[in-house]
């Protein structure tokens, strides 16, 4: 189930109709759609897009912040778009390393190395981080190309849909980036999966960022093929600087606050009752 896979709904056989409806509303709010609680063509189209395999944790966090006042989704009319991981996990040192465990056969090895160097330099330039390639067999961030079930409990699904995933800072798998090697990776092409853009996005997860609902941000969950000069959005920069600080002599990026689309339910109710196939709201 898409809602479970991407963090909008708990993986449980005991999910009620009300909880399922609220998960849909949460997903609609995150993607700035009319909040109706019903999956229609727009929602279906979103579910069909190629994307990162990491959950969209922001929507779940927003609903948790509301507590039991679930009918007041509309009160979340302004919010910061970038999101840091729930536990605010960060690397204890600002000097980080990465290494390739292996490479895809889709691109020359030297090209992959150079593009990852560019990716690391972009995140470094936007913050106080220094991210360089490891010259040894160990590193903070391990980069690997895998297929299907590859031992991390997040199996890939073959061509299209999920293209890659990464893990938040930490030990073990922490910080590691996995690309789905069933994809066709390309550089600056109208076809295939753009390696540079995907790597830039996934390294953001490795550093502690989660998905942004700003469609122009690198940390948006959806992947598109991009021009050669891929740059971090102000939303991405504000996010990474909130975790690791900004470079010396660089002014802070203004956090972007935006109004979401109007929603259908902005009232606050005293109680909600789920009776059979009906909901009853009391004020």
N, C-alpha and C positions, 0 to 999 in steps of 0.2 A: 504494500500500500504506500503510495507516494507520500501521504501525510505522515506516516510513521517513519519512513526512510529519511525524510528531511527535517524531523524534529518537531513537527506540529502536533503530533498525537502520540501518546504513550503506547508502546507495543503491548497490548493486553487484550485478552478475550472478553474482558469485563467492561469495555468502553460503552458508555450509554449513548443514546441518540443525541442527547444534549451535548455531551463531550465531543462527539464527532462533528456536530454542527458548529460548536465553538472553535474547533480546529480549522474548519473551513473558513470561518470568519477571521480567524487569526492569520491564515494564509492570505486571504483577500486584503486584509489591512496591510500586511507586510509588502504586498505587491501593488498597493495603491489602487485596488479595484473596489467597486461598490460592495460594501459588506452586507451580503444577503444571506449567507449561510448555505447557499445552493451552488453546486458546481455547474457552470455553464460553459459556453464555447471559449470565453477568455481564459478561464481557469484551466480548461483542458489544453489549450495551446501552450500555456506556461509549463504544464506538466510534460509536454513533449519536447521541450527545448534541450539541447545539449548543454551540459553544465558540470560544475564541480561536484564531487561526491560527498563533500562535507555537509552536515545539516545546516539549515537556516535557523540558527539558535536564537536570533534576535526576536523572532515572533513569539517564541515560547517565553523568553525573558520578559517581554512586554506584558504578556498575560499574567505571569507570576507577580509582576509589580502591581497589578490591579487587584490582587487578592481575590476575594469572593465576589467582587463587584463586576462580574463578567459582562454585564449589559452595558458598561460604560466604555466600550471600545472606542467610541467617538471622542472621548476625552483625550485620547492620545493624538491630538491634532498637530502637535509640534514635537519633534524629537531629533536627537543627534543621529545621523545616519550610520556612521562607522560604528563597529561593534568590536569590543575586545572579548576574549574568551571568559566564560563564567567565573572561573577561579582566578582570573587575571594572572595567569601563568606567564612569566617572562623568563628570559635567560638571565642567570645570575651575573654573567659577564657581558659587556658590550662588544667584546672581541670574539666573533664567531667564525666557524669554518664549515665548509661543505665539501662533499666529495661524491663522485659518481661511483656507484657500485657496478653499474653496467651502462650500456648505451642502446638506443634504438638503432635498428638497421636502416631506418627511413632517412636519416641525415648523416653526413660525415661526422665523425667523432670530433674533429676540430671545430666544426660549426656549433655543435652542442656545447662544447666547452666555452667557446667565445660568447654564445648567447647567455649562458648561465652566469658568466662573469659580468655581463652587462646588467642582468637581473639583480645580482648581488650589489652592484655598484649603485643602482637606483635606490634600493632600500637604505643603503649606507649613507648616501648623499642626503637623504631626507631626514636623517636622525643622527644620533650619536653612535650608531652602530658601525662596526668595521667587520664586513663579511668577506672572507677570502677563501680561496680554494685550499684545502688541506694538502700538504705534501707528504702526509703519512697515511696509514691505513685506518686511522680513526678521525672522526669529525663530529660536530654537533648535529649537522644536517646531512643525512644520507639520501642520495638521489638514486632511484631505481626504476626500471621498467618491468612491469609485471602483467600477468593476465589472469582472468577468472579468479578462483579462490587461491590467494597467495599468502595465506597464513596470518593475516592481521584482523580477521573477523569482518572485513569490509571488501568482499569479493567484487571484482570488476564484472561488467555485463556484456563484454564483447564490443563491437564497433558501435559508435554513437552513444547517446545518452550520457553516461558518466565517463569523463575523459581522464580524470586524475583525482587524487585526494592527498591530504597532508595532515600531520598531527601537530598539536600545540606543543610548545616548549616543554621539555621534560626528559626523563631517562628512558631507556629502552627505545621504543618507537618514536619517542618525543622528538618533534622537529622533522621527522623523515617525510620525504616527498615520493609518492608513487604515481607513475604515469601508466595508463592502460596501453600496453603495447599492441593491443588489437586495433588501435587507431592508426591512421596514416598521418604522421607528424610532418608538418611543412614549415617553411619560413616565408613570410610575405607573399602568401598565395591565397587566391580566392577559394581554393578547395583544401580539404584536409583540416587538421587541427593545428592551429598556430602554436608551435612549441614555445616561443618566447613569451607570448601573452599568458599562456597557461602556467609556465614556470614562474612568472612574476606574481600571478595570483596565488599559486600554491606556496611560494616562499612567504607571502603575507601570513598565511595560516601558520607556517613554521615559526614565525616570529610572535604569534599571539593574537592576530586579528581574525575575526570571523566575517561572515558575509554582511555586506552593506546592501541596503535596498536602493541605493543610488545607482541607476542603470549605467551611468557614465564612469563609475568608479571601477578600478581594477578589481576590487574586492566584491563586486557584484557576482552573484553565483552563476551567471550565464556567461558562456564563452562565445566570442565572435572572432573572426579573422580581422586583424588590425594592420594598419600601415606600419612601415618599418620603424618609425620613430615613436615607439610606445612609451608613454609617460604616465607617472602616477598622478592621479587626480588629487585635488586639494583634500577631498574626503579621506583618501588613503594616507596622505601626509599627516593630516590631523590625527588620524588613528595611531600611526606608528610613533608620532611624537608624544602622544599621551602615555605610551608605554616606556619609551627609551629617551625622551627628551629631544630637543631640537639642536641642530649643530650650533657651535659657537658663532655668535654674530648674526644669526639668522632670526628674523622676526617670526613670531608664532603665526601659524595658519589659522585664520578665523574659522571656527567650527560652523558648518552650514546647517541652519535649521530651516525646515520647509513645512508648508502646510500640506497635509494629506487630503485626499478626496473626501467629500462629505460622505457620511455613512448613514445607514438607515435607522440606527438605534443609538441615541445619545442620552436617554433618560437613565436616572439612577433609581433602582427598585429596592424595596425592603426585602423581598423574597421572591424566589423562582421555584415553581413546582413542576416536576416532570411526571405527568400522569398519562400512562399509556402512550399514545402517539401525539399528545398535546402538551404544550407548555403554558403555564399560567403565571402571570406577572402581577405582583402585589406592591402597592405604594402606600 
